[in-house]
């Protein structure tokens, strides 16, 4: 039997917080805890609002709900191990739990890219064919798009995660983050990892980059359509419906590109900077997305006012 089919190591992996700052873990955990709570409250409120408010039962807000659910998923996947390391110094994690965490982290990252692409398609239809908007993007079609996004992400990540179960791990079992990432785990494998090194590059360029290029192309068509509108006010109104989505795209892709550049070209940068950038990459988009839509979308603002004024009105009664 080939050695790659038998995992010779049963020792758990060791997660890492912020090396050299162990005495400050409780202080470091405070802003992270605030960020986690804010993400849970912000995205949870968005989901509740979209479900509860019939004025938000439109394709645009269904896709926003998918984005909020994805952000919640990323947060709930990373939060337990991060706080476990910082609060309890609980660094051990079993192979199965580690591989599962890596699977969900990478899958949800691709899901977020796919949802942003779906939202670009939504804006394209809304501006290009406003009279047929609800007939083209029916609830059934929105559900199919959402399911397709999740299936694409789940299947694309599965091959490299499955192979992690086959590898023997005879090197150091210390990971470089407080959560499991595929690129961290394969560094510890004592086997041929060529496939696991090349395949993620193909996935990133074949999906992430392609999603971004299609989003850019869709906005070129949107701008072309908007420029054909005679009324200045109508042009501004049409573009304003895209501002929130554009901000979310920038937040997501700028953090991803920033993290990539740090890892690729920042070999002489202190390791703590790499770790900090990883946290920013996983926390900043989920934190900012509900803030952006709450500030820039009047329907969300109105829904929030109704939601938070309801308890007050009941008290007055």
N, C-alpha and C positions, 0 to 999 in steps of 0.2 A: 504494500500500500504506500503511495507517495507520501512523503513527510508533510506536505502541505495540507493533507486531509486530517491530520491528527494534531490537535493543539496540545503541545507538550507541557504547557504552563497552566497551572490553575490558580496562580497568585493573582489577587485583584490588582487593578490599576490604582495608581495614587494620583489624585487630583491636586492641582497647585493653585493657590490664591495669588498673592502678590509677594514673590520672594524677597526677603529682606525687610518686609514691613509687617511681620507676624504680630508684633506688639501693638500695631495700630489697626488690627483687623476689625475691632468693634467700632472704631471711628469710621473706617472705610465702608463698613456695612450700612451705616446710616443713610448716606445719599443713595446707595443702591436700593435699600429698602423703600425709601421715598419714591424712587423711580419705579420700582415694581408695583407699589400700591397705586401710584398715579396711572400707570399703564392699565392695571386691572380695572380701576374705577372709570377711566376715560373710555376704554374700548367696551367695557361691560355696559356702561351707560348708553353708548351708541347702539349697541345691539338691542338693548331693551327698548330704546326710543324707536328704532326702525320697526321692531316687532309690534309695539303698542300703538304707534301713531299711524293712522290710515293715510294721512297726507304724504307719508314717506314710503308708501307701498308702490314704488316705481323702480324700473330697472337700475337707475343710477344708484339708488340707496340699497338695493339688494347686493350690488357689487361692493358697495362700501361696507355692508355687513360682512361680506366674505373677507374683506381686507382686515376688518376689526377682529374677526374670529381667528384669522391667521396670526395676527399680532399677539392675541391672547395665547395662542398655541405656543409660539416661540417663547413667550415669557414664562408660561407654566412649565415648559420643558427645561429651561435653564435655571429657574429660580431655586428649586429645592437643593440642588447640589452646590450652587454658589453660596447660599446662606448657610448651608450645612458646613462648608469649609470655613467661612468667616466667623460664624457664631460658635460652632461646636468642634472645630478642627477635625471634622469627619471627612477624611480624605479618601478612604477606600471606596471603590466602586467595582462591582463584579463585571465580568466581561459582557454578559447578556444585557445588563442594565446600561452599560456604557455604549454598546453597539446600538441599542434601541434609542438612546438619547441622541446619538450621532445621526441616526436615520431620520428622526423627527426634525432635528435642527436643520439639516440640509434639505429635506423634503419641503419644509415650510418656507425656506428661503426661495426655492424655485416656485412654490405656490404664490408667494408674494409678487414675484416678477410676472407670473401668469395672470394674476388678478389685476395688476396695473395695466397689462396689455388689454384685458377684457374691458377695463374702465375706459381705455382709449377708444376702443371699438364702440362703446356706448356713447361717448361724446361725439364720435364721428357720425354715427347714425342720427343722433339728436339734432345735430347742426346741418347735416347733409340732407336728411329726409325727415324734417320735424313732423310732417303730417302723418307719416307712416311709422313713427318712432315706436309707439306701443304695439302696433301690429307686427313689426319686425322682431322687436325684443319682447316677446311674450314671456310670461312666468315660466312656461315649460322650456323655452329656449335659454333663458337665463340659468335655470337649473342645470340644463345640459352643458352649458359653457362652464359652470362652476365644477361640475363633476369631471369634465374633461381636463380642467386645470389640475385638479387634485390627482387624478389618475396618471396624467403625464408626469407630474412631479414624483409621485410614489414609485412608479415603475422605473423611472430614469435613475433613481438613487439606489434601488434595490440591489443591482449586481455587485457594486463595490462593498455594500454593507454585508451581504451574504458571504463574500470572500473573507471578511474579517474573522468569521467564525472558524475558518479553515487554517488560518496562519498560526504557526507556533510563535510564542513571544518569549524569547530567551534573553532579551536585552533588558535595560532598565525599564521598570514598569511605571515610571513617573511621567505623567502628562503635563503639558505646559499651561493648562487652563483649569478653571474650576468646573468645567463641563467638557464633555467628550466631543471631539471633532475628528472626522475621518483622517485629515492630513496629519493630526497628532498621533493617532493610533498606528498608522502604517509605518511610522518611523521606528516603532518598537518591534516590528515583525522581523523574524529571522527567516525570510523566504523571498522568492522573486515577486516583487510588488510592482513590476512594470505596468501591468494592466491597471492597477489601482492608482498609479501616477498619471497615466495617459488619459484614462476614461473621464475623470472629472474635468480635464481641460476641454475635452470634446463636448461634455455636457454644458460647461460654462459658455463656450463659444456658440454651441448649437442651439442653446435655449436662451440663456441670459442676454447674450449679445444680440441674438436674432430678435428677441422680444423688444429690446431697446430700439433697434433699427426700425422695426415695424411701428412702434409707438411714434418715433420721429417722423416716419413717412405719413402716418395717419394725421399728425398735426400739420404737416405741410399741406395736405388736402383740406384740412379744417380751415387753415388760414386762407387758402385760395378761395374756399367757399365764402368765408366771412368777408373778404375783400370785395366780393361781388354783391354784397348787400348795400343798397343805396343809402339807407338811413344810418347816420353815425351812431345814434343811440342804440339801434338794433345790433350794430356791429359790436359795440362795447358790451351790450347785454349778453350776446352770444359768446364772446371771448371770456367774459367774467365767469361763465359756468364751467370753464376749463381751468381756472386759476388754481383751485384747490388740488385738482388732480396733477397739474404740472408741479406744484410744490411737493407733493408726495413722491413723485417720480424723482425729483432732484434730491430729496432727503435720502431715498433708498439707494440710488445709484452712486451718489457722491460718497456716501459712507462705505459702500462696497468697494469702489475704486480706490478710495483712500486707504482702506485696510489692505487691499491687494498691493498697492505701491509700498506700503510700510513693510509688508512681508517679503516683497521681492527685492527692494532696493535699500532697505533699512537694516542691513546686517550689523552695522556698527551702532545703531540706536539702542539704548538700554532696553532690556527685555520687558521692563515694567511698562514701557510705552506701547509695545506690541500688545500686551495684555489689556491695557486701557483702551486701545483702539478696537479690540475685539468686543469689549463691553459696549462701547459707543455704537458699534455696528449692529449689535443685537438689541440695544435699548433705545437708541435715538429715534429710529423710524416708528416703532410702536408707541413711543411717548408723543411724538410730534403729529402723527396722522390724525388722531381725534382733535387735537388742538387746532390744526389747520382747518379741518372741516367745520369746527365749531365757530371759528372766527370768520371764515369766508363764505359760508353757506347759510343764507337767510332761513331756509326751511328747517335746518338743524337748530339754529338759534331760536326760532319760534317754538320748536318742539321742546327744547330745553327749558324755555320760559314757562311753557304749559306744565311740563313735568315737575319743576321745582316750585311753581306757584300753587299747584294742586294741594299739597299738604298745608300750606299757609292758609288757603281759602277754607279748607276744612276746619282748621283751628278757629278761624274767625266765626265760622258758622256755629 
